[in-house]
Amino acid sequence: ASKKLQSISELRGSLSAKAPHRQTQQGPSVNLLEEQIQLRQQELAFKENQASEAEAWV
């Protein structure tokens, strides 16, 4: 799980690194991507929480 999050943050890092000189022509789409990544991260974190809680009850 931590590897997954690490690769996501690396991806985000490369996105924001590219963003400055591309923001003028495609700012909105970069923002949308950013939002989708955050939503996916929250979803993953929630599922992992549920899984670990389920394991705790076993």
Secondary structure, 3 states (H helix, E strand, C coil): CHHHHHHHHHHHHHHHHHHHHHHHHHHHHHHHHHHHHHHHHHHHHHHHHHHHHHHHHC
